[in-house]
Amino acid sequence: MTKKNFYLLCAILGFIIPWSVVISGITTQAPLTHMFRILFANTYSGAFTADLMFSLFVFWVFVFNETRRLGMKNAWTYMLSSAFLGLAFTFPLFLFFREREIK
């Protein structure tokens, strides 16, 4: 398996796995607003949320710099996608397109 195909597989799994949990929670437990309320419900969930938010910020800086360096267009799509669809999906997707640009 090539690096590029590995990144694409990770992007697919990075979309399916987290979103299957979110959809399961929406359909069986509570509305989406409940999910946002519990992000900082206690110390542990707050630590995970803060870690994810900081990782998201670092990813945005990385995407901005890499897209400029490689001449890739539409860096904003990766930033928007990571905020709404998740970092687990968008980061490997970005790496997939980055590999295509490098070669």
PyMOL commands that place a pseudoatom at each C-alpha (Angstrom):
pseudoatom trace, name=CA, resn=MET, resi=1, chain=A, elem=C, hetatm=0, pos=[0.000, 0.000, 0.000]
pseudoatom trace, name=CA, resn=THR, resi=2, chain=A, elem=C, hetatm=0, pos=[1.381, 3.376, -0.962]
pseudoatom trace, name=CA, resn=LYS, resi=3, chain=A, elem=C, hetatm=0, pos=[1.612, 6.239, 1.469]
pseudoatom trace, name=CA, resn=LYS, resi=4, chain=A, elem=C, hetatm=0, pos=[-1.010, 8.126, -0.521]
pseudoatom trace, name=CA, resn=ASN, resi=5, chain=A, elem=C, hetatm=0, pos=[-3.501, 5.226, -0.369]
pseudoatom trace, name=CA, resn=PHE, resi=6, chain=A, elem=C, hetatm=0, pos=[-2.817, 4.773, 3.344]
pseudoatom trace, name=CA, resn=TYR, resi=7, chain=A, elem=C, hetatm=0, pos=[-3.718, 8.429, 3.961]
pseudoatom trace, name=CA, resn=LEU, resi=8, chain=A, elem=C, hetatm=0, pos=[-6.916, 8.043, 1.945]
pseudoatom trace, name=CA, resn=LEU, resi=9, chain=A, elem=C, hetatm=0, pos=[-7.890, 4.929, 3.917]
pseudoatom trace, name=CA, resn=CYS, resi=10, chain=A, elem=C, hetatm=0, pos=[-7.195, 6.794, 7.173]
pseudoatom trace, name=CA, resn=ALA, resi=11, chain=A, elem=C, hetatm=0, pos=[-9.369, 9.700, 6.000]
pseudoatom trace, name=CA, resn=ILE, resi=12, chain=A, elem=C, hetatm=0, pos=[-12.255, 7.335, 5.250]
pseudoatom trace, name=CA, resn=LEU, resi=13, chain=A, elem=C, hetatm=0, pos=[-11.912, 5.615, 8.622]
pseudoatom trace, name=CA, resn=GLY, resi=14, chain=A, elem=C, hetatm=0, pos=[-11.414, 8.997, 10.309]
pseudoatom trace, name=CA, resn=PHE, resi=15, chain=A, elem=C, hetatm=0, pos=[-14.810, 10.027, 8.995]
pseudoatom trace, name=CA, resn=ILE, resi=16, chain=A, elem=C, hetatm=0, pos=[-16.721, 6.781, 9.582]
pseudoatom trace, name=CA, resn=ILE, resi=17, chain=A, elem=C, hetatm=0, pos=[-15.548, 5.934, 13.103]
pseudoatom trace, name=CA, resn=PRO, resi=18, chain=A, elem=C, hetatm=0, pos=[-16.166, 9.241, 14.913]
pseudoatom trace, name=CA, resn=TRP, resi=19, chain=A, elem=C, hetatm=0, pos=[-19.344, 10.073, 12.994]
pseudoatom trace, name=CA, resn=SER, resi=20, chain=A, elem=C, hetatm=0, pos=[-20.866, 6.650, 13.665]
pseudoatom trace, name=CA, resn=VAL, resi=21, chain=A, elem=C, hetatm=0, pos=[-20.498, 7.414, 17.373]
pseudoatom trace, name=CA, resn=VAL, resi=22, chain=A, elem=C, hetatm=0, pos=[-21.985, 10.910, 16.970]
pseudoatom trace, name=CA, resn=ILE, resi=23, chain=A, elem=C, hetatm=0, pos=[-24.937, 9.653, 14.920]
pseudoatom trace, name=CA, resn=SER, resi=24, chain=A, elem=C, hetatm=0, pos=[-25.521, 6.845, 17.400]
pseudoatom trace, name=CA, resn=GLY, resi=25, chain=A, elem=C, hetatm=0, pos=[-25.568, 9.379, 20.238]
pseudoatom trace, name=CA, resn=ILE, resi=26, chain=A, elem=C, hetatm=0, pos=[-27.968, 11.651, 18.388]
pseudoatom trace, name=CA, resn=THR, resi=27, chain=A, elem=C, hetatm=0, pos=[-30.400, 8.880, 17.543]
pseudoatom trace, name=CA, resn=THR, resi=28, chain=A, elem=C, hetatm=0, pos=[-30.352, 7.036, 20.868]
pseudoatom trace, name=CA, resn=GLN, resi=29, chain=A, elem=C, hetatm=0, pos=[-29.438, 9.494, 23.604]
pseudoatom trace, name=CA, resn=ALA, resi=30, chain=A, elem=C, hetatm=0, pos=[-29.566, 13.237, 23.364]
pseudoatom trace, name=CA, resn=PRO, resi=31, chain=A, elem=C, hetatm=0, pos=[-29.594, 16.082, 20.872]
pseudoatom trace, name=CA, resn=LEU, resi=32, chain=A, elem=C, hetatm=0, pos=[-26.410, 17.532, 19.432]
pseudoatom trace, name=CA, resn=THR, resi=33, chain=A, elem=C, hetatm=0, pos=[-26.591, 20.500, 21.815]
pseudoatom trace, name=CA, resn=HIS, resi=34, chain=A, elem=C, hetatm=0, pos=[-26.030, 18.071, 24.683]
pseudoatom trace, name=CA, resn=MET, resi=35, chain=A, elem=C, hetatm=0, pos=[-22.737, 16.998, 23.112]
pseudoatom trace, name=CA, resn=PHE, resi=36, chain=A, elem=C, hetatm=0, pos=[-21.442, 20.575, 23.111]
pseudoatom trace, name=CA, resn=ARG, resi=37, chain=A, elem=C, hetatm=0, pos=[-22.510, 21.049, 26.730]
pseudoatom trace, name=CA, resn=ILE, resi=38, chain=A, elem=C, hetatm=0, pos=[-20.521, 18.051, 27.956]
pseudoatom trace, name=CA, resn=LEU, resi=39, chain=A, elem=C, hetatm=0, pos=[-17.263, 18.937, 26.175]
pseudoatom trace, name=CA, resn=PHE, resi=40, chain=A, elem=C, hetatm=0, pos=[-16.062, 20.646, 29.370]
pseudoatom trace, name=CA, resn=ALA, resi=41, chain=A, elem=C, hetatm=0, pos=[-18.327, 18.797, 31.805]
pseudoatom trace, name=CA, resn=ASN, resi=42, chain=A, elem=C, hetatm=0, pos=[-15.423, 17.612, 33.941]
pseudoatom trace, name=CA, resn=THR, resi=43, chain=A, elem=C, hetatm=0, pos=[-11.645, 17.794, 34.134]
pseudoatom trace, name=CA, resn=TYR, resi=44, chain=A, elem=C, hetatm=0, pos=[-11.040, 14.809, 31.877]
pseudoatom trace, name=CA, resn=SER, resi=45, chain=A, elem=C, hetatm=0, pos=[-13.412, 15.739, 29.082]
pseudoatom trace, name=CA, resn=GLY, resi=46, chain=A, elem=C, hetatm=0, pos=[-12.136, 19.316, 29.334]
pseudoatom trace, name=CA, resn=ALA, resi=47, chain=A, elem=C, hetatm=0, pos=[-8.546, 18.092, 28.941]
pseudoatom trace, name=CA, resn=PHE, resi=48, chain=A, elem=C, hetatm=0, pos=[-9.453, 16.055, 25.846]
pseudoatom trace, name=CA, resn=THR, resi=49, chain=A, elem=C, hetatm=0, pos=[-11.396, 18.985, 24.399]
pseudoatom trace, name=CA, resn=ALA, resi=50, chain=A, elem=C, hetatm=0, pos=[-8.556, 21.451, 25.051]
pseudoatom trace, name=CA, resn=ASP, resi=51, chain=A, elem=C, hetatm=0, pos=[-6.073, 19.001, 23.525]
pseudoatom trace, name=CA, resn=LEU, resi=52, chain=A, elem=C, hetatm=0, pos=[-8.203, 18.616, 20.407]
pseudoatom trace, name=CA, resn=MET, resi=53, chain=A, elem=C, hetatm=0, pos=[-8.762, 22.355, 20.064]
pseudoatom trace, name=CA, resn=PHE, resi=54, chain=A, elem=C, hetatm=0, pos=[-5.038, 23.063, 20.330]
pseudoatom trace, name=CA, resn=SER, resi=55, chain=A, elem=C, hetatm=0, pos=[-4.256, 20.286, 17.839]
pseudoatom trace, name=CA, resn=LEU, resi=56, chain=A, elem=C, hetatm=0, pos=[-6.795, 21.834, 15.496]
pseudoatom trace, name=CA, resn=PHE, resi=57, chain=A, elem=C, hetatm=0, pos=[-5.068, 25.209, 15.772]
pseudoatom trace, name=CA, resn=VAL, resi=58, chain=A, elem=C, hetatm=0, pos=[-1.659, 23.661, 15.043]
pseudoatom trace, name=CA, resn=PHE, resi=59, chain=A, elem=C, hetatm=0, pos=[-3.166, 21.807, 12.071]
pseudoatom trace, name=CA, resn=TRP, resi=60, chain=A, elem=C, hetatm=0, pos=[-4.528, 25.079, 10.674]
pseudoatom trace, name=CA, resn=VAL, resi=61, chain=A, elem=C, hetatm=0, pos=[-1.097, 26.710, 10.917]
pseudoatom trace, name=CA, resn=PHE, resi=62, chain=A, elem=C, hetatm=0, pos=[0.475, 23.669, 9.256]
pseudoatom trace, name=CA, resn=VAL, resi=63, chain=A, elem=C, hetatm=0, pos=[-2.106, 23.650, 6.441]
pseudoatom trace, name=CA, resn=PHE, resi=64, chain=A, elem=C, hetatm=0, pos=[-1.718, 27.371, 5.851]
pseudoatom trace, name=CA, resn=ASN, resi=65, chain=A, elem=C, hetatm=0, pos=[2.086, 27.074, 5.595]
pseudoatom trace, name=CA, resn=GLU, resi=66, chain=A, elem=C, hetatm=0, pos=[2.137, 23.876, 3.533]
pseudoatom trace, name=CA, resn=THR, resi=67, chain=A, elem=C, hetatm=0, pos=[-0.471, 25.018, 1.021]
pseudoatom trace, name=CA, resn=ARG, resi=68, chain=A, elem=C, hetatm=0, pos=[1.476, 28.231, 0.462]
pseudoatom trace, name=CA, resn=ARG, resi=69, chain=A, elem=C, hetatm=0, pos=[4.805, 26.403, 0.220]
pseudoatom trace, name=CA, resn=LEU, resi=70, chain=A, elem=C, hetatm=0, pos=[3.510, 23.814, -2.270]
pseudoatom trace, name=CA, resn=GLY, resi=71, chain=A, elem=C, hetatm=0, pos=[1.223, 26.160, -4.177]
pseudoatom trace, name=CA, resn=MET, resi=72, chain=A, elem=C, hetatm=0, pos=[-1.905, 24.215, -3.235]
pseudoatom trace, name=CA, resn=LYS, resi=73, chain=A, elem=C, hetatm=0, pos=[-5.185, 26.043, -3.573]
pseudoatom trace, name=CA, resn=ASN, resi=74, chain=A, elem=C, hetatm=0, pos=[-8.160, 26.307, -1.220]
pseudoatom trace, name=CA, resn=ALA, resi=75, chain=A, elem=C, hetatm=0, pos=[-6.469, 25.932, 2.153]
pseudoatom trace, name=CA, resn=TRP, resi=76, chain=A, elem=C, hetatm=0, pos=[-9.679, 27.235, 3.723]
pseudoatom trace, name=CA, resn=THR, resi=77, chain=A, elem=C, hetatm=0, pos=[-11.510, 24.014, 2.746]
pseudoatom trace, name=CA, resn=TYR, resi=78, chain=A, elem=C, hetatm=0, pos=[-9.239, 21.968, 5.011]
pseudoatom trace, name=CA, resn=MET, resi=79, chain=A, elem=C, hetatm=0, pos=[-9.703, 24.407, 7.867]
pseudoatom trace, name=CA, resn=LEU, resi=80, chain=A, elem=C, hetatm=0, pos=[-13.477, 24.449, 7.483]
pseudoatom trace, name=CA, resn=SER, resi=81, chain=A, elem=C, hetatm=0, pos=[-13.641, 20.692, 7.053]
pseudoatom trace, name=CA, resn=SER, resi=82, chain=A, elem=C, hetatm=0, pos=[-11.566, 20.065, 10.167]
pseudoatom trace, name=CA, resn=ALA, resi=83, chain=A, elem=C, hetatm=0, pos=[-13.831, 22.313, 12.224]
pseudoatom trace, name=CA, resn=PHE, resi=84, chain=A, elem=C, hetatm=0, pos=[-17.080, 20.714, 11.056]
pseudoatom trace, name=CA, resn=LEU, resi=85, chain=A, elem=C, hetatm=0, pos=[-16.208, 17.159, 9.984]
pseudoatom trace, name=CA, resn=GLY, resi=86, chain=A, elem=C, hetatm=0, pos=[-13.318, 16.459, 12.308]
pseudoatom trace, name=CA, resn=LEU, resi=87, chain=A, elem=C, hetatm=0, pos=[-9.564, 16.428, 12.472]
pseudoatom trace, name=CA, resn=ALA, resi=88, chain=A, elem=C, hetatm=0, pos=[-9.452, 12.615, 12.217]
pseudoatom trace, name=CA, resn=PHE, resi=89, chain=A, elem=C, hetatm=0, pos=[-10.937, 12.917, 8.711]
pseudoatom trace, name=CA, resn=THR, resi=90, chain=A, elem=C, hetatm=0, pos=[-9.372, 16.128, 7.451]
pseudoatom trace, name=CA, resn=PHE, resi=91, chain=A, elem=C, hetatm=0, pos=[-5.756, 15.637, 8.516]
pseudoatom trace, name=CA, resn=PRO, resi=92, chain=A, elem=C, hetatm=0, pos=[-5.206, 12.392, 6.566]
pseudoatom trace, name=CA, resn=LEU, resi=93, chain=A, elem=C, hetatm=0, pos=[-7.221, 13.834, 3.671]
pseudoatom trace, name=CA, resn=PHE, resi=94, chain=A, elem=C, hetatm=0, pos=[-4.878, 16.826, 3.588]
pseudoatom trace, name=CA, resn=LEU, resi=95, chain=A, elem=C, hetatm=0, pos=[-1.875, 14.486, 3.699]
pseudoatom trace, name=CA, resn=PHE, resi=96, chain=A, elem=C, hetatm=0, pos=[-3.349, 12.543, 0.754]
pseudoatom trace, name=CA, resn=PHE, resi=97, chain=A, elem=C, hetatm=0, pos=[-3.649, 15.685, -1.372]
pseudoatom trace, name=CA, resn=ARG, resi=98, chain=A, elem=C, hetatm=0, pos=[-0.260, 16.905, -0.169]
pseudoatom trace, name=CA, resn=GLU, resi=99, chain=A, elem=C, hetatm=0, pos=[1.358, 13.652, -1.353]
pseudoatom trace, name=CA, resn=ARG, resi=100, chain=A, elem=C, hetatm=0, pos=[-0.294, 14.110, -4.752]
pseudoatom trace, name=CA, resn=GLU, resi=101, chain=A, elem=C, hetatm=0, pos=[1.154, 17.611, -4.940]
pseudoatom trace, name=CA, resn=ILE, resi=102, chain=A, elem=C, hetatm=0, pos=[4.660, 16.543, -3.897]
pseudoatom trace, name=CA, resn=LYS, resi=103, chain=A, elem=C, hetatm=0, pos=[4.997, 13.800, -6.516]
for i in range(1, 103): cmd.bond("trace and resi %d" % i, "trace and resi %d" % (i + 1))
show_as sticks, trace
zoom trace
